Amino acid sequence: MAVSAKEVKALREITGAGPLDCKKALEQHNGDIDAAAEFLREKALKDGIKLQGKGRSANEGVIGNYVHFDQRLAVIVEVNCETDFVAATDQFKSFAKDIAMHIANMNPQYVKREDVPDEQVTSETALQMQRALEEGKPEHIAEKIVAGRMNKWYEEIVLMEQAFIKDDDKTITQYLQETVAEVGETINIGRFQRLAIGDGA
C-alpha cells in the first residue's frame, strides 16, 4: 500500500528511524503506525545487540554528569564509544546525561552483574535460602524461589539490570542497545561516582 509523507514523518518523530525504514515499516504493516513503531523498536534492539556483541574497542566518549536541583547530590559517569565524532553528537551526550540522572535517582552499586563481588553474592544467596527454608518451603522449591529473589536483588544494585527511570518498560541494557543501533557504534558504560551530602559522614 502507498503511504504518505505525513505518515512517514509521524513515524520518524515517534521512533527516530530513517525515512526509508519508516516507509518500509508502514508498507509492511498496512499503514498501522503503532505496529510499525513497535517493529522498528524491535529491529533497533536486535541491531544494537548485534553491534554491541562485535567487541569493537570503545576508547572515546564523554563524562556524563548530573547535579540535583538542591546541590546535595551529584553523579559523574564515564560513557565510551568508538569515535570522537559520535562522542560529540547530541544523542550520545543525551544518553550519557540520562545515565547520570538515572544513577542519581536509582543509586546502583555496580555497572554489571559480573562486577558484584563473589563474597557478596554468596552471602546474599545464603541469606535468601535461609529465608525460604524458614518459610517452610521444600529445598527444591526454595532453590527456585532463591533464583527469583536473586534476580530481583541484582535489579536493585546493578545499573544494567535496572528499569530506566524515564521509561520503566525498558532496562538500561535495552536503552543502551537502542542507542547503539541509532548511533552505529559500540557504547560502554564505565566507572561512575555518586556523591550525596551526608553519605560520607
C-alpha positions as CSV (number, residue, x, y, z in Angstrom):
1,M,0.0,0.0,0.0
2,A,1.0,3.6,-0.6
3,V,2.0,5.7,2.5
4,S,2.0,9.4,2.7
5,A,4.9,11.7,3.6
6,K,2.9,12.8,6.6
7,E,2.7,9.2,7.9
8,V,6.4,8.7,7.4
9,K,7.1,12.0,9.3
10,A,4.8,11.0,12.1
11,L,6.6,7.6,12.5
12,R,10.0,9.2,12.4
13,E,9.0,11.5,15.2
14,I,8.0,8.5,17.3
15,T,10.9,6.3,16.6
16,G,13.8,8.4,15.3
17,A,14.3,5.9,12.5
18,G,15.3,7.0,8.9
19,P,12.7,7.9,6.3
20,L,13.3,4.8,4.2
21,D,13.0,2.4,7.2
22,C,9.8,4.2,8.3
23,K,8.3,3.9,4.8
24,K,9.1,0.2,4.6
25,A,7.7,-0.5,8.1
26,L,4.4,1.3,7.3
27,E,4.1,-0.6,4.0
28,Q,4.7,-3.9,5.8
29,H,2.1,-3.1,8.4
30,N,-0.6,-1.6,6.1
31,G,-0.2,1.9,7.4
32,D,-0.6,1.0,11.1
33,I,1.7,3.5,12.8
34,D,1.7,1.7,16.2
35,A,2.5,-1.7,14.7
36,A,5.2,-0.1,12.5
37,A,6.7,1.7,15.5
38,E,6.9,-1.5,17.5
39,F,8.5,-3.3,14.6
40,L,11.2,-0.6,14.3
41,R,11.9,-0.6,18.0
42,E,12.4,-4.4,18.0
43,K,14.6,-4.0,14.9
44,A,16.7,-1.3,16.6
45,L,17.1,-3.5,19.6
46,K,18.3,-6.5,17.5
47,D,20.7,-4.3,15.6
48,G,22.1,-2.9,18.8
49,I,22.6,-6.4,20.3
50,K,24.4,-7.5,17.1
51,L,26.6,-4.4,17.0
52,Q,27.4,-4.4,20.7
53,G,28.4,-8.1,20.5
54,K,31.1,-7.5,18.0
55,G,33.6,-6.5,20.7
56,R,34.9,-3.4,19.0
57,S,37.1,-1.1,21.1
58,A,35.4,2.0,22.6
59,N,38.1,4.4,23.7
60,E,36.3,7.7,23.0
61,G,33.4,9.2,24.9
62,V,32.3,11.7,27.5
63,I,31.9,12.1,31.2
64,G,28.1,12.4,31.8
65,N,27.1,14.4,34.8
66,Y,24.1,15.3,36.8
67,V,23.6,17.7,39.7
68,H,20.4,17.6,41.7
69,F,18.5,20.9,41.9
70,D,19.3,21.3,45.7
71,Q,23.0,20.8,45.0
72,R,23.1,18.0,47.5
73,L,23.5,15.1,45.1
74,A,25.7,14.7,42.0
75,V,26.9,12.0,39.7
76,I,29.6,11.6,37.1
77,V,29.8,8.6,34.8
78,E,32.2,7.6,32.1
79,V,30.4,6.6,28.9
80,N,32.5,5.3,26.0
81,C,32.0,5.0,22.2
82,E,34.3,4.2,19.3
83,T,34.9,7.7,17.7
84,D,35.1,11.3,18.8
85,F,32.5,12.0,16.0
86,V,29.8,10.1,17.9
87,A,31.0,11.4,21.2
88,A,30.3,14.9,20.0
89,T,26.7,14.2,18.9
90,D,23.7,15.5,20.9
91,Q,22.2,12.0,21.0
92,F,25.3,10.4,22.7
93,K,25.6,13.3,25.1
94,S,21.9,13.0,26.0
95,F,22.4,9.3,26.6
96,A,25.3,10.0,29.0
97,K,23.2,12.6,30.8
98,D,20.3,10.2,31.1
99,I,22.6,7.6,32.6
100,A,24.0,10.0,35.2
101,M,20.5,11.2,36.1
102,H,19.3,7.5,36.5
103,I,22.3,6.7,38.7
104,A,21.5,9.7,40.9
105,N,17.9,8.6,41.4
106,M,18.2,4.8,41.5
107,N,21.6,4.5,43.3
108,P,23.0,1.3,41.7
109,Q,26.2,-0.1,43.3
110,Y,27.7,-1.8,40.2
111,V,27.6,-1.4,36.4
112,K,27.2,-5.1,35.5
113,R,26.2,-8.3,37.4
114,E,29.8,-9.6,36.9
115,D,31.1,-6.6,38.9
116,V,29.4,-7.8,42.1
117,P,32.0,-9.4,44.4
118,D,31.6,-13.2,44.7
119,E,31.5,-13.0,48.5
120,Q,28.6,-10.6,48.4
121,V,26.7,-12.9,46.0
122,T,27.4,-15.9,48.2
123,S,26.3,-14.1,51.3
124,E,23.0,-12.9,49.7
125,T,22.3,-16.3,48.2
126,A,22.7,-18.0,51.7
127,L,20.5,-15.3,53.3
128,Q,17.7,-15.9,50.7
129,M,18.0,-19.7,51.1
130,Q,17.7,-19.4,54.8
131,R,14.6,-17.1,54.4
132,A,13.0,-19.6,52.0
133,L,13.6,-22.6,54.3
134,E,12.3,-20.7,57.3
135,E,9.1,-20.0,55.3
136,G,8.7,-23.8,55.2
137,K,9.5,-24.3,51.5
138,P,10.9,-27.7,50.4
139,E,14.5,-27.4,49.3
140,H,13.8,-27.9,45.6
141,I,11.2,-25.2,45.7
142,A,13.4,-23.0,47.8
143,E,16.1,-23.1,45.2
144,K,13.7,-21.7,42.5
145,I,12.5,-19.0,44.9
146,V,16.1,-18.0,45.7
147,A,16.9,-17.7,42.0
148,G,13.9,-15.3,41.5
149,R,14.9,-13.3,44.6
150,M,18.5,-13.0,43.5
151,N,17.4,-11.7,40.1
152,K,15.3,-9.0,42.0
153,W,18.4,-8.3,44.1
154,Y,20.5,-7.7,41.1
155,E,17.9,-5.4,39.6
156,E,18.2,-3.3,42.8
157,I,22.0,-3.0,42.8
158,V,23.2,-3.4,39.1
159,L,22.8,-0.5,36.8
160,M,22.4,-2.5,33.6
161,E,19.5,-4.5,35.0
162,Q,17.5,-1.6,36.4
163,A,14.4,-0.3,34.8
164,F,15.3,3.0,33.1
165,I,13.9,5.8,35.2
166,K,12.5,7.7,32.2
167,D,10.8,4.6,30.7
168,D,10.3,1.7,33.0
169,D,9.2,-0.5,30.1
170,K,12.9,-0.9,29.2
171,T,16.0,-1.7,31.2
172,I,19.3,0.3,31.0
173,T,20.7,-2.6,28.9
174,Q,17.8,-2.2,26.4
175,Y,18.2,1.6,26.3
176,L,21.9,1.2,25.6
177,Q,21.2,-1.3,22.8
178,E,18.7,1.0,21.2
179,T,21.2,3.9,21.4
180,V,23.9,1.6,19.9
181,A,21.7,0.8,17.0
182,E,20.9,4.5,16.4
183,V,24.5,5.8,16.6
184,G,26.0,2.8,14.9
185,E,28.8,2.3,17.4
186,T,29.6,0.2,20.4
187,I,28.8,2.0,23.7
188,N,30.1,1.0,27.1
189,I,29.2,2.5,30.5
190,G,32.3,2.6,32.6
191,R,33.0,4.0,36.1
192,F,30.6,6.1,38.0
193,Q,30.7,8.1,41.2
194,R,27.6,9.2,43.1
195,L,28.1,11.9,45.8
196,A,25.5,12.8,48.3
197,I,25.8,15.2,51.2
198,G,25.9,13.2,54.4
199,D,26.8,9.9,52.8
200,G,30.4,10.1,53.8
201,A,29.7,11.1,57.4
